[in-house]
Amino acid sequence: MKIIQLISGPRNLSTALMYAFENRGDTTVLDEPMYAHYLSKNNVDHPGKEAIIKSQSTDLNKVINEVLFANYPTGHLFIKNMAHHFTGVDWEFILKMKNIIYIRNPKQLIASFAKVIDEPTLQDIGIAIEYQLYEFLVNYDQHPIILDSGELLKDPKKVLQLLCAKLEIPFTEKMLHWAAGPRKEDGVWAEYWYANVHQSTGWEKQKTSDRPLPDRLLPLYNEAMKYYQPLFEKSLRVI
């Protein structure tokens, strides 16, 4: 079984990508299996925190051994993980996976995230950790795929074809569309974060893409760009 791990920043169409893989028919998907562990180990206040912690194991070793590396009935496993959930975690287990670093222009990401979390930090948006994870993988002679959601939206079919080629799995048109509404695979946090994707039936520009960035968040944007730009230069591109 091929284990594909998406390491994403928040507010980045990561759930849509999870739906695209689930819609293939040959792939089991996992929605942020490390979320409860992250909340239990870090002093952060997220919507639905108590319910999230109750819904998953907070024991990371148990999550790794009994969830991430469990046996599944499909040929592929797609794991959607948030970059900031890797805070304070031993990263060695990701060396056994095919990793995708999923990024988004920080201006759009921060403006969207701030609508749910008023004062996001560099840790919250995940871009610095994504860069560190990229360097970690390269140091072990592994070269993760870097995928930018802005590039994906320019030409979903072409970029998904490129992504599947890199993953060495066949592309299918089923990845371009899905039925509206929630999925059984959704985490309990879906009610706070998934309203837009539940209304979608395919790849489309998000309303948040044109949302202005508040002045108070400009320092965070400038810091985030130091990590985003070098990753974007290595990302899959529409030519």
C-alpha positions as a Markdown table, in Angstrom:
| # | Residue | x | y | z |
|---|---|---|---|---|
| 1 | Met | 0.0 | 0.0 | 0.0 |
| 2 | Lys | 1.3 | 3.4 | -0.9 |
| 3 | Ile | 1.1 | 5.9 | 1.9 |
| 4 | Ile | 0.7 | 9.5 | 0.7 |
| 5 | Gln | 0.9 | 12.2 | 3.3 |
| 6 | Leu | -0.2 | 15.8 | 2.7 |
| 7 | Ile | 1.5 | 18.3 | 5.0 |
| 8 | Ser | -0.5 | 21.5 | 4.6 |
| 9 | Gly | -1.0 | 24.9 | 6.1 |
| 10 | Pro | -4.5 | 25.8 | 7.2 |
| 11 | Arg | -7.1 | 27.4 | 4.9 |
| 12 | Asn | -5.5 | 25.9 | 1.9 |
| 13 | Leu | -8.1 | 23.7 | 0.1 |
| 14 | Ser | -6.5 | 20.7 | 1.8 |
| 15 | Thr | -9.9 | 19.2 | 2.6 |
| 16 | Ala | -10.9 | 19.5 | -1.1 |
| 17 | Leu | -7.7 | 17.6 | -2.0 |
| 18 | Met | -8.6 | 15.0 | 0.5 |
| 19 | Tyr | -12.1 | 14.7 | -1.2 |
| 20 | Ala | -10.4 | 14.5 | -4.6 |
| 21 | Phe | -8.3 | 11.5 | -3.4 |
| 22 | Glu | -11.3 | 9.9 | -1.6 |
| 23 | Asn | -13.3 | 10.2 | -4.8 |
| 24 | Arg | -10.7 | 8.1 | -6.8 |
| 25 | Gly | -12.2 | 4.9 | -5.3 |
| 26 | Asp | -8.9 | 3.2 | -4.7 |
| 27 | Thr | -7.8 | 5.4 | -1.8 |
| 28 | Thr | -8.6 | 5.5 | 2.0 |
| 29 | Val | -8.3 | 9.0 | 3.5 |
| 30 | Leu | -7.5 | 10.1 | 7.0 |
| 31 | Asp | -8.5 | 13.6 | 8.2 |
| 32 | Glu | -5.9 | 15.2 | 10.5 |
| 33 | Pro | -5.2 | 12.2 | 12.8 |
| 34 | Met | -2.7 | 14.1 | 14.9 |
| 35 | Tyr | -5.0 | 17.0 | 15.7 |
| 36 | Ala | -6.0 | 15.8 | 19.2 |
| 37 | His | -2.3 | 15.1 | 20.1 |
| 38 | Tyr | -1.4 | 18.6 | 19.0 |
| 39 | Leu | -4.1 | 20.2 | 21.1 |
| 40 | Ser | -3.3 | 18.2 | 24.1 |
| 41 | Lys | 0.4 | 19.1 | 24.0 |
| 42 | Asn | 0.2 | 22.8 | 23.1 |
| 43 | Asn | -1.4 | 25.7 | 24.8 |
| 44 | Val | -3.6 | 26.7 | 22.0 |
| 45 | Asp | -7.3 | 27.5 | 21.9 |
| 46 | His | -9.1 | 26.1 | 18.8 |
| 47 | Pro | -12.9 | 25.9 | 18.1 |
| 48 | Gly | -14.3 | 22.6 | 19.4 |
| 49 | Lys | -11.0 | 21.8 | 21.3 |
| 50 | Glu | -12.7 | 19.5 | 23.9 |
| 51 | Ala | -14.7 | 17.5 | 21.3 |
| 52 | Ile | -11.6 | 17.1 | 19.1 |
| 53 | Ile | -9.5 | 15.7 | 22.0 |
| 54 | Lys | -12.4 | 13.3 | 22.8 |
| 55 | Ser | -12.7 | 12.1 | 19.2 |
| 56 | Gln | -9.1 | 10.9 | 18.7 |
| 57 | Ser | -6.2 | 9.4 | 20.6 |
| 58 | Thr | -3.8 | 11.9 | 22.1 |
| 59 | Asp | -1.1 | 9.2 | 22.3 |
| 60 | Leu | 1.1 | 9.9 | 19.3 |
| 61 | Asn | 2.8 | 6.5 | 19.3 |
| 62 | Lys | -0.7 | 4.9 | 19.2 |
| 63 | Val | -1.7 | 7.2 | 16.3 |
| 64 | Ile | 1.4 | 6.4 | 14.3 |
| 65 | Asn | 1.2 | 2.6 | 14.9 |
| 66 | Glu | -2.5 | 2.0 | 14.9 |
| 67 | Val | -3.8 | 4.7 | 12.5 |
| 68 | Leu | -1.1 | 5.9 | 10.1 |
| 69 | Phe | 0.5 | 2.5 | 9.6 |
| 70 | Ala | -2.6 | 0.4 | 10.0 |
| 71 | Asn | -3.9 | -2.0 | 7.3 |
| 72 | Tyr | -6.5 | -0.6 | 5.0 |
| 73 | Pro | -8.5 | -2.3 | 2.2 |
| 74 | Thr | -7.5 | 0.1 | -0.6 |
| 75 | Gly | -4.3 | 0.3 | -2.6 |
| 76 | His | -3.5 | 3.8 | -1.4 |
| 77 | Leu | -3.7 | 5.7 | 1.9 |
| 78 | Phe | -4.0 | 9.5 | 1.8 |
| 79 | Ile | -3.3 | 11.3 | 5.1 |
| 80 | Lys | -4.2 | 14.9 | 5.5 |
| 81 | Asn | -2.0 | 16.5 | 8.2 |
| 82 | Met | -1.6 | 20.1 | 9.2 |
| 83 | Ala | 2.0 | 21.3 | 9.4 |
| 84 | His | 1.6 | 22.9 | 12.8 |
| 85 | His | 0.5 | 19.5 | 14.2 |
| 86 | Phe | 4.2 | 18.4 | 13.8 |
| 87 | Thr | 5.3 | 20.8 | 16.6 |
| 88 | Gly | 7.3 | 19.0 | 19.2 |
| 89 | Val | 7.1 | 15.7 | 17.3 |
| 90 | Asp | 9.8 | 13.2 | 16.2 |
| 91 | Trp | 9.6 | 13.4 | 12.5 |
| 92 | Glu | 11.3 | 10.2 | 11.6 |
| 93 | Phe | 8.1 | 8.3 | 10.8 |
| 94 | Ile | 7.4 | 10.5 | 7.8 |
| 95 | Leu | 10.5 | 9.0 | 6.0 |
| 96 | Lys | 8.3 | 5.9 | 5.4 |
| 97 | Met | 5.7 | 8.0 | 3.4 |
| 98 | Lys | 5.5 | 9.8 | 0.1 |
| 99 | Asn | 5.2 | 13.4 | 1.3 |
| 100 | Ile | 3.5 | 16.4 | -0.3 |
| 101 | Ile | 4.3 | 19.9 | 1.1 |
| 102 | Tyr | 1.1 | 21.9 | 0.4 |
| 103 | Ile | 1.5 | 25.7 | 0.4 |
| 104 | Arg | -0.6 | 28.8 | -0.2 |
| 105 | Asn | 0.3 | 32.4 | -0.7 |
| 106 | Pro | 0.6 | 33.7 | 2.9 |
| 107 | Lys | -1.5 | 36.8 | 2.1 |
| 108 | Gln | -4.5 | 34.7 | 1.3 |
| 109 | Leu | -3.9 | 32.2 | 4.0 |
| 110 | Ile | -3.5 | 34.6 | 6.8 |
| 111 | Ala | -6.5 | 36.8 | 5.8 |
| 112 | Ser | -8.6 | 33.6 | 5.7 |
| 113 | Phe | -7.3 | 32.1 | 8.9 |
| 114 | Ala | -7.8 | 35.4 | 10.9 |
| 115 | Lys | -11.5 | 35.1 | 10.3 |
| 116 | Val | -11.5 | 32.1 | 12.7 |
| 117 | Ile | -8.4 | 32.8 | 14.9 |
| 118 | Asp | -8.1 | 36.5 | 15.5 |
| 119 | Glu | -4.3 | 36.7 | 16.0 |
| 120 | Pro | -2.6 | 33.9 | 14.1 |
| 121 | Thr | 1.1 | 33.2 | 14.7 |
| 122 | Leu | 3.8 | 31.8 | 12.5 |
| 123 | Gln | 3.2 | 28.5 | 14.2 |
| 124 | Asp | -0.5 | 28.6 | 13.5 |
| 125 | Ile | -0.1 | 29.1 | 9.7 |
| 126 | Gly | 2.5 | 26.3 | 9.5 |
| 127 | Ile | 4.7 | 27.7 | 6.7 |
| 128 | Ala | 7.9 | 27.8 | 8.8 |
| 129 | Ile | 7.4 | 24.2 | 9.9 |
| 130 | Glu | 6.7 | 23.2 | 6.3 |
| 131 | Tyr | 10.0 | 24.6 | 5.3 |
| 132 | Gln | 11.8 | 22.8 | 8.2 |
| 133 | Leu | 10.0 | 19.5 | 7.2 |
| 134 | Tyr | 11.2 | 20.0 | 3.6 |
| 135 | Glu | 14.8 | 20.5 | 4.8 |
| 136 | Phe | 14.5 | 17.5 | 7.1 |
| 137 | Leu | 13.4 | 15.2 | 4.2 |
| 138 | Val | 16.0 | 16.5 | 1.8 |
| 139 | Asn | 18.6 | 15.9 | 4.4 |
| 140 | Tyr | 17.6 | 12.2 | 4.2 |
| 141 | Asp | 17.8 | 12.3 | 0.4 |
| 142 | Gln | 14.1 | 12.4 | 0.0 |
| 143 | His | 12.5 | 15.0 | -2.2 |
| 144 | Pro | 8.9 | 15.8 | -1.2 |
| 145 | Ile | 6.5 | 17.1 | -3.8 |
| 146 | Ile | 5.8 | 20.8 | -3.3 |
| 147 | Leu | 2.2 | 21.7 | -4.3 |
| 148 | Asp | 0.9 | 25.3 | -4.4 |
| 149 | Ser | -2.9 | 25.7 | -4.2 |
| 150 | Gly | -2.8 | 28.8 | -6.4 |
| 151 | Glu | -1.1 | 26.9 | -9.1 |
| 152 | Leu | -3.5 | 24.0 | -8.7 |
| 153 | Leu | -6.5 | 26.3 | -9.2 |
| 154 | Lys | -5.0 | 27.7 | -12.4 |
| 155 | Asp | -5.4 | 24.3 | -14.1 |
| 156 | Pro | -6.6 | 21.5 | -11.8 |
| 157 | Lys | -6.5 | 18.7 | -14.3 |
| 158 | Lys | -3.0 | 19.5 | -15.5 |
| 159 | Val | -1.5 | 20.0 | -12.0 |
| 160 | Leu | -3.3 | 16.8 | -10.6 |
| 161 | Gln | -1.9 | 14.9 | -13.6 |
| 162 | Leu | 1.6 | 16.2 | -12.7 |
| 163 | Leu | 1.0 | 15.3 | -9.0 |
| 164 | Cys | -0.1 | 11.8 | -9.8 |
| 165 | Ala | 2.9 | 11.2 | -12.1 |
| 166 | Lys | 5.2 | 12.3 | -9.2 |
| 167 | Leu | 3.3 | 9.9 | -6.9 |
| 168 | Glu | 3.5 | 7.1 | -9.5 |
| 169 | Ile | -0.2 | 6.5 | -9.4 |
| 170 | Pro | -2.7 | 6.8 | -12.4 |
| 171 | Phe | -4.6 | 10.1 | -12.7 |
| 172 | Thr | -8.4 | 9.8 | -12.9 |
| 173 | Glu | -11.0 | 12.4 | -13.9 |
| 174 | Lys | -12.8 | 11.5 | -10.6 |
| 175 | Met | -10.3 | 13.8 | -8.8 |
| 176 | Leu | -11.8 | 16.8 | -10.5 |
| 177 | His | -15.3 | 16.7 | -9.0 |
| 178 | Trp | -17.1 | 15.3 | -6.0 |
| 179 | Ala | -20.6 | 15.5 | -4.5 |
| 180 | Ala | -21.5 | 18.4 | -2.3 |
| 181 | Gly | -21.8 | 17.9 | 1.5 |
| 182 | Pro | -19.9 | 16.4 | 4.3 |
| 183 | Arg | -18.0 | 13.1 | 4.3 |
| 184 | Lys | -17.9 | 10.4 | 7.0 |
| 185 | Glu | -14.2 | 10.9 | 7.0 |
| 186 | Asp | -14.5 | 14.5 | 8.2 |
| 187 | Gly | -13.1 | 15.3 | 11.6 |
| 188 | Val | -15.5 | 16.7 | 14.3 |
| 189 | Trp | -14.0 | 20.1 | 13.6 |
| 190 | Ala | -15.7 | 20.2 | 10.2 |
| 191 | Glu | -18.5 | 22.5 | 11.5 |
| 192 | Tyr | -16.0 | 25.3 | 12.2 |
| 193 | Trp | -13.8 | 25.0 | 9.1 |
| 194 | Tyr | -15.4 | 23.1 | 6.2 |
| 195 | Ala | -18.4 | 25.2 | 5.3 |
| 196 | Asn | -17.0 | 26.3 | 1.9 |
| 197 | Val | -15.8 | 22.8 | 0.8 |
| 198 | His | -19.1 | 21.3 | 1.8 |
| 199 | Gln | -20.8 | 23.6 | -0.7 |
| 200 | Ser | -18.3 | 22.8 | -3.5 |
| 201 | Thr | -18.4 | 20.1 | -6.1 |
| 202 | Gly | -15.0 | 20.7 | -7.7 |
| 203 | Trp | -12.0 | 22.9 | -7.9 |
| 204 | Glu | -12.9 | 26.6 | -7.8 |
| 205 | Lys | -11.4 | 29.9 | -6.6 |
| 206 | Gln | -12.3 | 30.6 | -3.0 |
| 207 | Lys | -14.0 | 33.8 | -1.9 |
| 208 | Thr | -11.3 | 34.3 | 0.7 |
| 209 | Ser | -8.7 | 34.6 | -2.1 |
| 210 | Asp | -9.5 | 38.3 | -2.5 |
| 211 | Arg | -9.9 | 39.1 | 1.2 |
| 212 | Pro | -7.7 | 42.0 | 2.3 |
| 213 | Leu | -4.9 | 41.5 | 4.8 |
| 214 | Pro | -5.4 | 43.6 | 7.9 |
| 215 | Asp | -2.5 | 45.9 | 8.6 |
| 216 | Arg | -1.8 | 44.4 | 12.0 |
| 217 | Leu | -0.9 | 41.1 | 10.3 |
| 218 | Leu | 1.6 | 42.5 | 7.8 |
| 219 | Pro | 4.6 | 41.6 | 10.0 |
| 220 | Leu | 3.4 | 38.0 | 10.1 |
| 221 | Tyr | 3.0 | 38.1 | 6.3 |
| 222 | Asn | 6.5 | 39.4 | 5.8 |
| 223 | Glu | 8.0 | 36.7 | 8.0 |
| 224 | Ala | 6.0 | 34.0 | 6.3 |
| 225 | Met | 7.2 | 35.0 | 2.9 |
| 226 | Lys | 10.8 | 34.1 | 3.9 |
| 227 | Tyr | 9.7 | 30.5 | 4.0 |
| 228 | Tyr | 7.0 | 30.5 | 1.3 |
| 229 | Gln | 9.0 | 31.9 | -1.6 |
| 230 | Pro | 11.8 | 29.3 | -1.7 |
| 231 | Leu | 9.2 | 26.6 | -1.4 |
| 232 | Phe | 7.1 | 28.1 | -4.2 |
| 233 | Glu | 10.1 | 28.2 | -6.5 |
| 234 | Lys | 10.3 | 24.4 | -6.2 |
| 235 | Ser | 6.5 | 23.8 | -6.6 |
| 236 | Leu | 4.7 | 22.1 | -9.5 |
| 237 | Arg | 3.8 | 24.7 | -12.0 |
| 238 | Val | 1.4 | 25.3 | -14.8 |
| 239 | Ile | 3.5 | 26.1 | -17.9 |
